[in-house]
Every structure is written in structure tokens, then in C-alpha cells.
Amino acid sequence: MKIFIKLVLLVCVIFFALFNYRIVSFNKGFSKQSFEDKSILEVLTTLTGITRVEYYSKTIPSGDFKYRVYIVTNDDAYLLNATQSDIDAFNTLGIFSNKLKPNKVTPIPFYVEIIVGIVILVIPFGKRKKLSTKTEE
């Protein structure tokens, strides 16, 4: 039973991390990572259907890509790597359309979630066993 409780708590921490980093959302499911499988017409249709743009700084930046941009459209959600110039371009587009103005979000760092997972593994669950003390008379 103790192992089951720990597994459930670990699964909850993992799902929280996926939602926190916008990899999964309640209404759009898993975020897509690129536009490579779409034609130009589908990309343009997607871009005109943007409803929300969010971004956050990556914990471990790779090259020029220091940000992750979360774009929600009418149909799907996309989580893309971005540079500072990409964020500036979205801010410029936000002048013309409030939907394109990116909101900076601050997710909980993944190392905090790792620490919580380790704490869940280490903390004992369940009733404490009572030591029987026999007194000799």
C-alpha cells in the first residue's frame, strides 16, 4: 500500500511538471513541437487562429534558443524554441493584435519537482509500528 501511495504521488508530480511546462494542456492535449508536417496554407490558417501566446526562459538554454514559446490556436497548441529576436517580434506584433502579445510565465523549475519526487520516495508512509515493551516482574 505504501508503494502504491508513493507511485500515485510521483505520477501527480510528473503530470504537474508536464502541465507546468506547457507540454500538456487540459483542452488541447500534448503540445506539438513544430510546423514541419503542415503545408504553407495550413501554417497560415494556424497563424491566423492564434488565441494566446506565452513564453518562459529555458532552464538549460541551448545555443541561441533561450526561450520556449507556447502558442495556442483554435485547433492545437505548439511549444517551440525561440530566441530573443522572436520574442521581440511577437511584442511588435502585439501592438497590432492583443492576441499576439506574449505573456511571460514563470514555471516552477524542474529541479524543484525532482527534489519533491525524491522527498516522496524517502518519506515513510503509513502507521508507525509500536514497539512492544515487556517488563519483567
C-alpha positions in Angstrom: 0.0 0.0 0.0 2.9 2.4 0.8 4.4 1.8 -2.6 1.1 2.5 -4.3 0.7 5.8 -2.5 4.2 6.8 -3.4 3.6 5.9 -7.1 0.4 7.9 -7.2 2.2 10.9 -5.7 5.1 10.6 -8.2 2.7 10.4 -11.1 0.9 13.5 -9.8 4.3 15.4 -9.6 5.1 14.3 -13.2 1.8 15.4 -14.5 2.1 18.7 -12.7 5.5 19.2 -14.4 4.1 18.4 -17.8 1.3 21.0 -17.3 3.7 23.5 -15.7 6.0 23.5 -18.7 3.0 23.6 -21.1 3.9 20.2 -22.7 0.3 19.0 -21.9 -2.8 21.1 -21.6 -6.3 20.2 -20.5 -8.1 21.4 -23.6 -5.5 20.8 -26.4 -3.7 17.7 -25.2 0.0 17.3 -26.0 1.7 20.4 -27.5 3.2 20.0 -30.9 6.8 20.8 -31.3 7.0 22.0 -34.9 5.1 23.0 -38.1 7.1 20.7 -40.3 4.1 18.3 -41.1 1.9 21.2 -42.4 1.6 22.8 -45.8 2.0 26.6 -46.2 -1.7 27.1 -46.3 -2.2 25.1 -43.1 0.5 27.2 -41.4 -1.1 30.4 -42.4 -4.5 29.2 -41.2 -2.9 28.2 -37.9 -1.2 31.6 -37.6 -4.4 33.5 -38.1 -6.2 31.4 -35.5 -3.8 32.2 -32.6 -5.7 32.8 -29.4 -2.9 33.0 -26.8 0.9 33.3 -26.7 3.0 32.7 -23.7 6.8 32.3 -23.2 9.3 31.4 -20.5 13.0 31.2 -20.1 14.5 27.7 -20.6 16.3 26.3 -17.5 19.0 24.9 -19.7 19.4 27.2 -22.8 20.7 25.5 -26.0 22.6 27.9 -28.3 20.6 31.0 -29.2 17.3 29.4 -28.1 16.9 30.8 -24.6 13.1 30.7 -24.5 10.1 28.4 -25.1 7.1 29.9 -26.7 3.6 28.3 -26.1 1.2 29.2 -28.9 -2.5 28.2 -28.5 -4.6 28.2 -31.7 -8.2 27.3 -32.4 -7.2 23.7 -33.1 -3.8 22.9 -31.4 -1.1 24.1 -29.1 2.5 24.5 -30.0 5.6 24.6 -27.8 8.5 26.0 -29.8 12.1 27.1 -29.2 12.6 30.8 -29.5 15.4 33.4 -29.5 15.2 36.9 -28.0 14.5 38.3 -31.5 11.5 36.0 -31.8 10.1 37.4 -28.5 10.7 40.9 -29.7 8.9 40.1 -33.0 5.9 38.9 -31.0 6.0 42.0 -28.9 5.9 44.1 -32.1 3.0 42.1 -33.5 1.3 42.6 -30.2 0.9 46.3 -31.0 -1.4 45.4 -33.8 -3.2 42.4 -32.2 -3.6 41.9 -28.5 -3.8 38.1 -29.0 -0.2 38.1 -30.3 1.2 39.9 -27.4 3.2 37.3 -25.5 2.7 36.9 -21.8 5.8 35.9 -19.8 5.1 33.0 -17.4 7.4 31.6 -14.7 7.1 27.8 -14.4 8.4 26.1 -11.3 11.9 25.0 -12.1 12.2 21.3 -12.9 14.9 20.7 -10.2 12.3 21.6 -7.5 10.0 18.9 -8.9 12.9 16.5 -8.9 13.5 17.3 -5.2 9.8 16.8 -4.4 10.0 13.4 -6.2 13.0 12.4 -4.1 11.3 13.5 -0.9 8.3 11.4 -1.8 10.5 8.4 -2.3 12.3 8.9 1.0 9.4 9.9 3.4 7.8 6.8 5.1 4.1 6.5 4.7 1.7 4.5 6.8 1.3 3.8 10.5 4.2 3.8 12.8 4.8 0.4 14.3 4.6 0.3 18.1 7.5 -1.4 19.8 6.2 -3.9 22.3 7.9 -3.5 25.6 7.6 -6.4 28.0 8.5 -5.7 31.6 9.8 -8.5 33.6 8.4 -8.8 37.1 
